[in-house]
């Protein structure tokens, strides 16, 4: 695994999610100088979901607090890392509809 340092992880998060202090703290994923692949997937999927639904970081985090989106992504990490972005987003949207119904 690449030797990641804290600065590179913060830069990765800033690039993926925008320079938002709250978001960067929420998705920080430095563990003994390695990136947590689940945390990176959460960040990537959150960004794709926010872009598709044109919602802010705060709106996404509110939705996560209501229906635990990040927990769902973590539980589905294994199948998700073998699935394309469109399939992941479709699955996540089904999850959200079911939980919000």
Phi, psi and omega in degrees: 000143179301145179279095182271143172245171185302320180299320181292326179291318178297321178294320178300311180298319179297320180293319183286322193241357184091162183276074181241114186305315181299315182295318181297320177294321183293322185258010182303132188223042177271121175227107180047049174066022174234150176277136174279113184298331178292319178296321178295318179297319178302316180297313181296314182293320178300317180296316179297317180296315180297320180294315181297321185260004177050053179241156181281170176299315180300318178295320178295316180296324175297316178298319178298319179296327181284316189233009173057056179299315181297324176296321178295316178299318179297317179295328184260014184306312184302305178292326182295323184288353175255004184247149177286166183303316182298316179296320178296314180297320178297316178297317180295321178295321176298317178301313181297315179301315182295318182286331181271350183288000000 
